[in-house]
Amino acid sequence: KSSLYGRMGIRNNKKGPQLMNIIIVGGKGFIGSHVANKLSLKHNITIIDGWSKSYPGFSMIHRGAKGLQPISELERQHRLIAHSYRQKLISGIKCVNKWTFNNFMDANLESLRPDLIINCGGLCEAILSQYLEEFTHDSTVIGLQNIKRVFECPIIQMSSSMVYGTWEGKITEDHSLNPVDWYGECKRKAEMLLDTTKDVILRPMHVYGLGDGSFPITMNIERQSKANRPINIEEADCLYIKDFVVLIEKIVDNLVSGIYNVSSGYNRDKNVVKKFAKKLMQIDVETKSKLGPTGKQRGQLDNTKIKEIFNWKLNYLTYEESVMDYIGEHENL
């Protein structure tokens, strides 16, 4: 285990760690924008992101046997709402609009002299990786290679539990890696570029909350109910974005290098979604369970290590608690 502050000669005190220069790659995205918003209260933040509405994850969607299809007008409106919400989160934060995997080397970023990089860049939807193989690889692997060419500071890398493939029961960080899709394979390749005595690798399950432009709860309910179909609920391990950003802040405050599973320990619940639709949208819906994107049942990540090392406690102890907060946030839009 290695601490960033020990290497930099910085010591924790009653006022907390010193102000740092932090680059957040992919800071316009769902996770990145929330992290940038939270950390900007204590540190100098610069976002590097080339996101636009031409980004494949915005304009396209996977529709089962139909494959990759353009999004509908309903989906487009929800994604624009999510984009607008994220823009408000990062309002006032310096943003360099350069693709990390293409023009990154020409962005003249050396002058930023970051103390830390948080890499949230790359394709965020595993299901799309089968159609966008080159984009997935370049944004995930080549992007990180370019980061390391320019900067020498520690990196907090957003990886994925998809590096494990599928499993039953709980799984710890020392489990063998066996990705079953191209997304997981690219995340595994990116991990291999990092130094676990210096960097932090996070392997989260699905992170959800307001600002998710791909699969917001309200869009799924509205889309399926209009088609007179039950709402599909993947009853998999998940994590609310507000709990996640609290964890990131704790890691930044006392960066201990290594590999960590990130999980809340609770699963999505189809009955909670029914209550959600009734309370927020005033409609009665039917829900049904479904398997994950790999078509196989998945267990839970063991989050013991990260909770103990960073003294991380969840603010939302159940899926229902987090969804009730989501409702309140959504009503304030």
C-alpha positions as CSV (number, residue, x, y, z in Angstrom):
1,K,0.0,0.0,0.0
2,S,1.3,3.4,-0.9
3,S,-0.1,6.8,0.0
4,L,0.0,9.7,-2.4
5,Y,0.4,12.2,0.4
6,G,3.4,10.4,1.9
7,R,5.2,10.6,-1.5
8,M,4.3,14.2,-2.0
9,G,5.3,15.2,1.5
10,I,1.8,16.2,2.3
11,R,0.3,15.3,5.7
12,N,-3.2,15.1,6.8
13,N,-4.2,17.5,9.6
14,K,-7.3,19.0,11.1
15,K,-7.9,21.1,8.0
16,G,-7.5,18.0,5.7
17,P,-5.1,17.5,2.8
18,Q,-3.7,20.4,0.9
19,L,-5.4,21.7,-2.3
20,M,-4.3,19.7,-5.4
21,N,-4.4,20.1,-9.1
22,I,-6.6,17.3,-10.4
23,I,-7.4,16.3,-14.0
24,I,-10.7,14.4,-14.6
25,V,-10.6,12.7,-18.0
26,G,-14.2,12.1,-19.2
27,G,-15.5,14.8,-16.8
28,K,-18.5,15.6,-19.0
29,G,-19.9,12.1,-18.5
30,F,-22.2,10.7,-15.8
31,I,-19.6,9.7,-13.2
32,G,-17.0,12.2,-14.2
33,S,-19.3,15.2,-13.9
34,H,-20.5,14.2,-10.4
35,V,-16.9,13.6,-9.3
36,A,-15.8,17.0,-10.7
37,N,-18.6,18.8,-9.0
38,K,-17.8,17.2,-5.6
39,L,-14.0,17.7,-5.8
40,S,-14.2,21.2,-7.1
41,L,-15.2,22.3,-3.6
42,K,-11.7,21.4,-2.3
43,H,-9.3,21.2,-5.3
44,N,-8.4,22.8,-8.6
45,I,-10.2,20.7,-11.2
46,T,-9.6,20.6,-15.0
47,I,-11.8,18.4,-17.2
48,I,-10.5,16.8,-20.4
49,D,-13.3,15.5,-22.5
50,G,-14.3,15.6,-26.2
51,W,-17.9,14.5,-25.7
52,S,-20.5,15.8,-28.2
53,K,-23.9,14.7,-29.4
54,S,-22.2,12.7,-32.1
55,Y,-20.7,10.4,-29.5
56,P,-22.0,6.9,-30.3
57,G,-23.3,6.3,-26.8
58,F,-25.7,9.3,-27.2
59,S,-27.1,8.7,-30.7
60,M,-27.4,4.8,-30.7
61,I,-28.9,2.1,-28.6
62,H,-28.9,-1.7,-28.5
63,R,-32.3,-3.3,-29.2
64,G,-31.9,-7.0,-28.7
65,A,-32.2,-9.0,-31.8
66,K,-32.5,-5.8,-33.9
67,G,-28.9,-4.9,-33.0
68,L,-27.6,-1.3,-32.9
69,Q,-30.4,1.2,-33.7
70,P,-30.8,5.0,-33.6
71,I,-32.4,6.3,-30.5
72,S,-36.0,7.3,-30.5
73,E,-37.2,10.8,-29.9
74,L,-38.2,9.9,-26.4
75,E,-34.8,8.5,-25.7
76,R,-33.2,11.6,-27.2
77,Q,-35.2,13.9,-25.0
78,H,-34.2,12.0,-21.9
79,R,-30.5,12.0,-22.9
80,L,-30.6,15.8,-23.6
81,I,-32.1,16.3,-20.1
82,A,-29.3,14.2,-18.6
83,H,-26.7,16.2,-20.6
84,S,-28.1,19.5,-19.4
85,Y,-28.0,18.3,-15.8
86,R,-24.4,17.2,-16.1
87,Q,-23.5,20.6,-17.7
88,K,-24.9,22.3,-14.7
89,L,-22.8,20.1,-12.4
90,I,-19.5,21.2,-14.1
91,S,-20.5,24.8,-14.7
92,G,-17.5,27.0,-13.9
93,I,-15.0,24.2,-14.1
94,K,-12.2,24.5,-16.6
95,C,-12.7,22.1,-19.5
96,V,-10.3,21.2,-22.3
97,N,-12.3,19.8,-25.2
98,K,-9.8,17.2,-26.6
99,W,-10.4,13.5,-27.3
100,T,-8.1,11.6,-25.0
101,F,-7.4,8.9,-27.5
102,N,-6.9,11.0,-30.6
103,N,-5.7,14.6,-30.2
104,F,-4.6,14.2,-26.6
105,M,-0.9,14.6,-27.4
106,D,-1.6,17.9,-29.2
107,A,-3.6,19.5,-26.3
108,N,-0.5,21.1,-24.7
109,L,-1.5,19.8,-21.3
110,E,1.9,19.5,-19.6
111,S,1.5,23.0,-18.2
112,L,-1.4,21.8,-16.0
113,R,1.1,19.9,-13.8
114,P,-1.5,17.7,-12.1
115,D,-1.0,16.0,-8.8
116,L,-3.6,13.4,-9.6
117,I,-5.6,12.1,-12.6
118,I,-9.0,10.6,-12.3
119,N,-9.7,8.7,-15.6
120,C,-13.4,8.3,-16.3
121,G,-12.9,8.3,-20.0
122,G,-14.0,5.5,-22.4
123,L,-17.1,3.9,-23.7
124,C,-19.5,3.4,-20.7
125,E,-22.0,0.9,-22.1
126,A,-20.7,-2.7,-22.2
127,I,-23.5,-3.7,-24.6
128,L,-22.3,-1.3,-27.3
129,S,-18.8,-2.6,-27.3
130,Q,-19.7,-5.4,-29.7
131,Y,-20.6,-2.9,-32.3
132,L,-18.0,-0.2,-31.6
133,E,-14.9,-2.3,-31.2
134,E,-12.3,0.2,-32.4
135,F,-14.0,3.1,-30.5
136,T,-14.1,1.0,-27.3
137,H,-10.4,0.0,-27.6
138,D,-9.2,3.5,-28.5
139,S,-11.2,5.4,-25.9
140,T,-10.3,2.9,-23.1
141,V,-6.8,1.6,-23.9
142,I,-5.2,4.2,-26.2
143,G,-6.6,7.0,-24.1
144,L,-4.9,5.7,-21.0
145,Q,-1.6,5.1,-22.9
146,N,-1.7,8.8,-24.0
147,I,-2.4,9.9,-20.4
148,K,0.7,8.0,-19.2
149,R,2.9,9.4,-22.0
150,V,2.1,13.0,-20.9
151,F,1.8,12.7,-17.1
152,E,3.7,10.8,-14.4
153,C,1.4,11.5,-11.4
154,P,-0.8,8.8,-9.8
155,I,-4.1,7.8,-11.6
156,I,-7.4,6.7,-10.3
157,Q,-8.8,4.4,-13.0
158,M,-12.4,3.7,-13.5
159,S,-12.3,0.0,-14.5
160,S,-15.3,-2.4,-14.3
161,S,-16.5,-5.6,-12.6
162,M,-16.8,-6.8,-16.2
163,V,-13.1,-7.8,-16.1
164,Y,-14.2,-10.8,-13.9
165,G,-16.7,-12.0,-16.5
166,T,-19.7,-13.8,-14.8
167,W,-19.8,-15.5,-11.5
168,E,-22.0,-16.7,-8.7
169,G,-21.7,-15.7,-5.0
170,K,-19.3,-13.0,-3.8
171,I,-16.1,-12.3,-5.5
172,T,-12.9,-10.6,-4.2
173,E,-10.2,-8.6,-6.0
174,D,-7.8,-11.6,-6.2
175,H,-10.2,-13.6,-8.4
176,S,-9.0,-14.5,-11.9
177,L,-10.0,-12.2,-14.7
178,N,-12.0,-13.7,-17.5
179,P,-13.9,-11.0,-19.5
180,V,-16.7,-12.4,-21.6
181,D,-17.1,-9.3,-23.8
182,W,-15.0,-6.8,-25.6
183,Y,-15.8,-4.1,-23.0
184,G,-14.4,-6.2,-20.2
185,E,-11.4,-7.1,-22.2
186,C,-10.5,-3.5,-23.0
187,K,-10.9,-2.6,-19.3
188,R,-8.5,-5.5,-18.5
189,K,-6.0,-4.2,-21.0
190,A,-6.2,-0.8,-19.5
191,E,-5.6,-2.1,-16.0
192,M,-2.4,-3.8,-17.3
193,L,-0.9,-0.3,-18.1
194,L,-1.1,0.8,-14.5
195,D,1.2,0.4,-11.5
196,T,-0.7,-0.9,-8.5
197,T,2.0,0.4,-6.1
198,K,1.2,3.9,-7.3
199,D,-2.3,4.0,-8.9
200,V,-5.8,3.1,-7.8
201,I,-8.0,0.7,-9.9
202,L,-11.7,0.7,-9.1
203,R,-13.9,-2.1,-10.3
204,P,-17.5,-1.0,-9.7
205,M,-20.8,-2.7,-10.5
206,H,-23.5,-0.6,-12.2
207,V,-23.6,3.0,-11.0
208,Y,-26.9,4.8,-11.4
209,G,-28.5,8.2,-10.6
210,L,-29.7,11.4,-12.1
211,G,-27.6,12.5,-15.1
212,D,-27.2,9.0,-16.5
213,G,-27.9,9.6,-20.2
214,S,-28.2,5.9,-21.2
215,F,-30.5,4.1,-18.9
216,P,-32.3,6.5,-16.5
217,I,-35.0,4.9,-14.5
218,T,-37.7,7.3,-15.7
219,M,-36.9,6.7,-19.4
220,N,-37.1,2.9,-19.1
221,I,-40.5,3.1,-17.3
222,E,-41.9,5.6,-19.8
223,R,-40.6,3.7,-22.9
224,Q,-41.8,0.2,-21.8
225,S,-45.1,1.4,-20.4
226,K,-46.0,3.2,-23.7
227,A,-45.3,-0.1,-25.5
228,N,-47.6,-1.9,-22.9
229,R,-44.7,-4.1,-21.8
230,P,-43.5,-5.0,-18.3
231,I,-40.5,-3.1,-17.1
232,N,-37.3,-5.2,-17.3
233,I,-35.3,-5.1,-14.1
234,E,-31.8,-6.5,-14.0
235,E,-31.6,-7.5,-10.3
236,A,-27.9,-7.0,-10.1
237,D,-25.5,-5.4,-7.6
238,C,-25.7,-1.6,-8.1
239,L,-24.4,1.6,-6.5
240,Y,-26.0,5.1,-6.2
241,I,-23.9,7.9,-7.6
242,K,-24.0,10.0,-4.4
243,D,-22.5,7.2,-2.4
244,F,-19.8,6.7,-5.1
245,V,-18.7,10.3,-5.1
246,V,-18.3,10.2,-1.3
247,L,-16.0,7.3,-1.8
248,I,-14.0,9.1,-4.5
249,E,-13.5,12.0,-2.2
250,K,-12.2,9.7,0.6
251,I,-9.8,8.1,-1.8
252,V,-8.5,11.5,-3.0
253,D,-8.1,12.6,0.6
254,N,-5.9,9.6,1.5
255,L,-4.9,7.8,-1.7
256,V,-3.9,4.3,-0.9
257,S,-2.9,2.5,-4.1
258,G,-4.2,-0.9,-5.1
259,I,-7.2,-2.7,-6.8
260,Y,-10.7,-2.3,-5.2
261,N,-14.2,-3.7,-5.8
262,V,-16.8,-1.0,-5.5
263,S,-20.3,-2.1,-4.5
264,S,-23.2,-1.1,-2.3
265,G,-24.0,-4.8,-1.5
266,Y,-27.6,-4.5,-2.5
267,N,-29.5,-5.3,-5.7
268,R,-32.1,-3.5,-7.8
269,D,-35.6,-4.5,-6.8
270,K,-38.5,-4.7,-9.2
271,N,-41.0,-3.9,-6.4
272,V,-39.2,-0.7,-5.7
273,V,-39.4,0.3,-9.3
274,K,-43.2,-0.2,-9.2
275,K,-43.4,2.1,-6.2
276,F,-41.2,4.6,-8.0
277,A,-43.4,4.7,-11.1
278,K,-46.5,5.1,-8.9
279,K,-45.1,8.0,-6.9
280,L,-43.2,9.9,-9.5
281,M,-45.1,9.2,-12.7
282,Q,-48.6,8.3,-11.3
283,I,-48.8,5.1,-13.3
284,D,-49.2,1.4,-12.5
285,V,-46.6,-0.8,-14.2
286,E,-45.7,-4.4,-14.2
287,T,-42.1,-5.4,-13.7
288,K,-40.1,-8.6,-14.3
289,S,-36.6,-9.7,-13.6
290,K,-34.0,-10.2,-16.3
291,L,-30.5,-11.4,-16.7
292,G,-27.6,-9.0,-17.2
293,P,-26.0,-8.0,-20.6
294,T,-24.1,-11.2,-20.8
295,G,-27.2,-13.3,-20.5
296,K,-25.9,-14.9,-17.3
297,Q,-26.6,-14.5,-13.6
298,R,-24.1,-12.5,-11.7
299,G,-23.4,-12.5,-8.0
300,Q,-22.0,-9.7,-5.8
301,L,-18.7,-8.0,-5.4
302,D,-17.1,-8.3,-2.0
303,N,-16.6,-4.6,-1.0
304,T,-14.9,-5.4,2.4
305,K,-11.4,-4.2,1.3
306,I,-12.5,-0.7,0.1
307,K,-14.8,-0.1,3.1
308,E,-12.1,-0.9,5.6
309,I,-9.2,0.9,4.0
310,F,-11.1,4.2,3.3
311,N,-13.6,4.0,6.2
312,W,-16.4,4.2,3.6
313,K,-19.9,4.1,4.8
314,L,-23.0,4.2,2.6
315,N,-25.4,7.1,3.1
316,Y,-28.2,5.0,1.4
317,L,-28.4,1.6,3.0
318,T,-31.0,0.1,0.7
319,Y,-31.9,0.4,-3.0
320,E,-35.2,1.9,-2.0
321,E,-33.6,4.6,0.1
322,S,-31.5,5.7,-2.9
323,V,-34.4,5.6,-5.3
324,M,-36.4,7.8,-3.0
325,D,-33.6,10.3,-3.1
326,Y,-33.5,10.0,-6.9
327,I,-37.2,10.9,-6.9
328,G,-36.6,14.0,-4.9
329,E,-33.8,15.1,-7.2
330,H,-35.8,14.3,-10.3
331,E,-38.8,16.4,-9.1
332,N,-36.4,19.4,-8.6
333,L,-35.3,19.4,-12.2
